[in-house]
């Protein structure tokens, strides 16, 4: 039967007890990690969010009633223990913060009992994630997950402190807003009082924070909840938290400066990671040319090399046709991998096909200087020599080549580069390489919509010198946009915003918006811009991604208290779920059942 804690006050958390407390009476509360009855003496590990301390029960110290209660203890019982802190009588436990002390119990209260948990509450659990997420409240008792959630809290607190000291104001923006479907899919919320009309949950506070700049607040920030109805990956969730900010009367350098100092403080003081400033920068074009990615992982080299000029006169049809079609031939050097088994090479070729390649050409440079080449019979010896020289290959190296349109070649080699790094164990979690990527293309052409779409959003300012190209070559216009990248993951991104009405009108025109459509979707912003809008810029981080990388987690699910799974459902709460028909009636919503297709 559960007992009350009336009359008891917890002295401190378990690992806040130290050798300085030896001889003192303390009251501790928490969960039983394990309990071992050695006959006449019971050793119980008591756990709370701070860690574990050992409790000793002997009948001569705690009395018969308390000892009999201690004999009943099992994992995950919630208890309160009062006792005297002592130095350990046995050997110290170097694995515990409290390994040199223990508490000799005088009294015990069982505050609540526990059934046998469906899985062990222990670090680095091997239990299937689906089961752990179904019982997430138990999963969150694990010390490694608790540490992640506590780091998240510390980061949020430090971000708030830092930005407040930098003159930012924390301002909340609404989460029931107008749908502006120029981007990912919105989550919609039906309105009861406006039948047939819907709110959207914000994908970001973008337009609202720009309006705050129009309102004269100068520097805004928010730890904002955001929602996107999109397919999930390891670093995506349908709802997530942004560290969101916007600044007035600034340029790109001002935004990058304050954020570099923020990253240095947060990663240094909480993560113990020394961040050297200023952070390196690459333009988008250089990042793609060298790494095949706009979020390059800088923990290893293996850079792409353009060998189009070297092979332009060769007779190998794969290379020749790619160049004739306006594409390129590029390669990467897997140093020291010339002895890679054919089976592994074939697997890499299949991997490359998943990113659009029809195949991969490869060339191994043997230790004696000879070549093993998948396309050797189509090229002269001097052409192969020139290719090896251009790739800066040494005996023992393995070269891979992709040919085709640049977009596909970058995608193939950028991902192949990462796959090789994974296989060669080059991705060290304790190596932190930050990078700014700047000068993104302002626009990208959508074959599906047969028009240009904004790479970031329609309010991103073009590079001043590229403004004339909006009329003649929109695809060549660079944006005053910037992403912060860490170890191949985009932590966040932002841009200088358009604040001139004529530039904004031109942007809408290039995007194929009619004046009516622009007014319908963004009229409230355009109206505000008639009343003196300051130059402004901003940036937003994915807080979940920041914490994931800081603590070395494999997924953002490990740094979110109650995450969703891949189909955006919550296994613990069984959400989403059907609702009472009366609720739907009040919202003027009818749900049509979709008939299952008949099998022939």
C-alpha positions, -999 to +999 in steps of 0.1 A: +000+000+000+014+034-009+024+057+019+022+094+023+053+117+024+035+139+050+060+153+074+090+146+052+110+170+031+136+159+006+170+172+017+185+172-018+188+151-049+208+118-048+241+129-062+241+162-044+251+142-013+289+144-009+316+133+016+310+167+032+277+153+044+292+123+062+276+119+096+245+140+087+209+128+085+194+132+051+161+124+034+163+113-002+135+104-026+134+087-060+131+053-078+147+020-070+172+011-097+178-023-082+177-039-048+199-068-036+191-088-004+223-103+010+206-119+040+204-095+070+216-066+048+199-050+018+217-029-008+194-006-028+204+018-055+182+049-054+179+069-086+166+104-094+174+127-123+208+136-108+220+100-106+223+071-082+233+067-045+235+034-025+212+029+005+219+002+031+191-014+052+200-034+083+173-043+108+194-031+137+194+004+123+160+008+107+138-015+128+118-046+118+089-028+101+112-008+078+134-038+071+104-059+061+093-030+037+128-029+023+126-067+015+097-059-008+115-033-029+117-039-066+128-019-096+109+014-101+093+015-067+091+051-056+105+056-021+115+081+005+145+071+027+159+089+058+193+079+070+228+088+080+255+095+053+286+073+057+318+066+039+315+033+020+325+003+041+334-017+010+353-007-022+344+026-038+325+025-070+344+047-095+314+046-119+292+065-096+295+102-086+285+090-051+308+060-053+327+068-020+296+072+002+263+055+011+233+062+033+225+039+062+187+039+064+168+047+096+133+048+080+116+039+047+084+049+031+071+032-001+054+062-018+042+040-047+048+005-060+056-004-096+046-033-118+076-050-136+085-025-163+082-036-200+119-030-205+149-023-182+154+014-172+191+016-182+214+037-204+218+028-241+188+006-241+187-021-267+148-022-265+130-016-298+122+021-302+085+015-308+081-002-274+101+026-257+080+053-273+048+035-263+060+038-227+079+071-232+073+081-195+094+051-185+119+056-213+125+092-201+137+078-167+168+065-185+198+086-174+211+092-210+177+106-221+173+126-189+207+142-196+197+151-231+165+168-219+184+186-192+210+199-217+181+211-238+167+231-209+202+246-202+206+256-238+172+273-239+180+292-207+214+303-219+200+314-253+174+335-235+200+351-213+225+358-241+199+373-264+184+394-237+219+408-229+223+416-266+191+438-266+166+413-279+131+412-267+113+378-263+079+382-279+054+355-285+036+352-319+003+334-324+000+298-334-033+302-351-025+321-383-034+325-419-024+297-443+002+309-468+009+277-488+042+288-504+064+261-490+058+229-470+023+216-463+004+234-435-014+218-406-049+232-407-072+239-378-110+243-385-128+273-371-161+266-353-173+302-354-163+307-391-176+275-407-156+264-437-126+285-428-094+273-413-064+286-394-029+272-401-004+262-375+028+282-383+056+266-402+077+295-388+069+330-374+085+345-406+058+371-415+050+379-379+086+386-370+089+409-400+058+427-388+074+431-354+103+449-372+077+472-388+064+478-353+097+491-342+108+464-317+143+464-333+155+430-320+131+401-314+136+365-305+114+335-295+117+298-288+089+292-312+068+260-318+065+253-355+046+227-375+051+212-409+030+184-425+059+167-443+075+133-445+098+127-415+136+119-413+160+113-384+163+151-380+127+161-387+094+161-367+059+174-375+062+198-346+095+213-336+111+243-318+130+271-335+153+296-319+139+324-339+153+360-342+150+391-363+170+423-363+164+458-377+189+483-392+215+455-398+232+437-426+243+401-430+276+407-411+257+419-380+235+387-380+264+364-384+284+382-357+258+379-330+251+343-339+288+332-339+291+346-304+259+328-293+272+295-307+306+299-290+289+306-256+263+278-258+286+251-272+315+262-250+298+266-216+272+237-219+288+213-244+325+219-234+333+224-271+357+251-281+344+271-311+370+291-328+358+324-343+353+336-369+336+305-384+347+295-419+325+305-448+318+290-482+295+304-509+268+280-521+286+276-554+319+267-538+302+243-514+285+225-543+317+224-564+339+211-537+315+189-516+284+183-538+263+196-510+250+229-496+255+215-461+290+200-464+305+179-436+339+194-430+352+167-407+370+150-436+382+161-470+375+138-500+366+168-521+350+166-556+372+175-586+359+186-619+378+166-646+356+176-675+385+194-693+407+164-688+383+139-704+367+162-730+385+145-759+382+109-748+361+083-765+344+069-734+307+074-744+295+080-708+318+109-703+315+122-739+277+122-739+275+139-705+297+168-717+278+171-750+246+174-730+260+204-711+269+183-680+302+175-663+324+147-652+336+148-616+353+125-592+363+118-556+394+101-542+389+074-516+425+075-504+441+042-495+411+022-507+424+006-539+421-028-523+384-024-517+366-057-527+346-058-559+315-066-539+318-034-518+324-014-550+293-029-566+273-020-535+285+016-538+275+017-575+240+006-565+240+032-537+248+059-563+220+048-585+196+057-557+206+094-563+200+094-601+232+079-615+230+053-642+263+039-628+297+049-614+330+047-631+360+037-609+397+034-611+421+018-586+457+028-585+477-002-575+508+000-553+530-007-584+514+022-603+492+001-625+455+007-629+424-014-624+397+006-643+361-001-652+364+021-683+401+016-692+395-001-726+377+031-738+406+055-730+442+058-740+470+053-714+480+089-715+443+099-709+441+077-679+475+091-666+462+126-670+430+117-651+449+101-622+472+132-621+441+156-621+427+136-592+460+139-573+458+101-568+487+081-553+494+043-554+467+027-531+439+052-540+405+044-554+388+070-577+350+072-584+336+093-612+300+104-620+289+120-653+258+139-662+239+170-654+255+190-626+226+187-602+227+149-605+265+146-603+266+168-572+238+147-556+255+114-564+291+123-554+280+144-524+261+114-510+288+089-520+313+110-502+293+107-470+287+070-474+324+064-478+331+085-447+306+063-428+322+031-440+357+044-432+347+057-398+356+093-405+326+109-389+337+115-353+308+127-330+332+146-308+346+166-338+326+198-343+331+216-376+309+247-380+305+265-414+285+293-429+272+287-464+262+320-481+250+334-514+224+307-521+205+309-554+175+332-549+153+309-571+151+274-584+131+262-613+102+238-605+096+214-634+064+204-618+049+239-615+068+252-646+079+283-628+106+297-606+100+291-568+119+308-539+147+286-526+141+301-491+110+323-492+096+352-513+109+378-489+146+371-493+167+400-506+188+394-538+224+404-539+224+441-548+246+436-579+223+408-592+191+428-592+193+435-629+194+397-636+158+394-623+146+405-657+172+387-679+184+356-660+164+349-628+181+316-622+215+333-618+204+357-591+221+351-557+203+357-525+215+374-493+208+341-476+230+321-452+228+288-435+247+276-404+260+241-409+275+217-384+289+183-394+268+180-425+236+191-408+219+224-414+214+239-379+195+269-392+193+295-418+182+331-425+185+360-448+184+397-453+148+405-461+133+427-489+122+460-475+117+479-508+082+477-523+095+477-559+119+448-553+091+429-535+068+435-565+095+423-589+100+392-568+063+383-569+063+389-606+093+365-612+076+339-590+045+341-612+022+357-586-005+380-599-011+412-579-044+396-568-028+364-555+000+384-538-026+405-521-047+375-511-018+357-495+004+384-481-018+415-482-014+422-445+024+423-449+024+444-480+000+469-464+024+472-434+053+478-457+035+510-469+042+526-435+080+528-432+097+495-430+132+493-417+159+472-434+159+439-414+174+404-414+170+373-393+179+337-387+162+306-371+178+275-356+162+241-352+167+237-315+162+200-317+190+196-342+213+218-321+208+196-291+210+163-312+245+172-324+257+187-291+249+155-272+259+131-300+224+116-304+215+097-336+180+112-339+161+143-327+137+119-311+164+114-284+163+150-274+125+157-275+105+146-245+075+133-264+084+128-301+063+114-330+073+084-351+078+083-388+041+085-397+037+116-375+018+096-348+023+094-311+025+058-299+021+067-263-011+089-266-023+070-297-027+103-316-040+112-341-073+095-334-110+097-344-131+123-326-167+124-314-190+130-344-206+158-324-173+177-324-171+174-362-207+186-365-199+217-345-170+224-369-191+218-400-168+189-410-179+157-427-154+129-429-157+107-461-146+072-458-122+061-485-130+027-500-102+002-499-092-008-535-105-042-544-079-069-550-083-088-583 
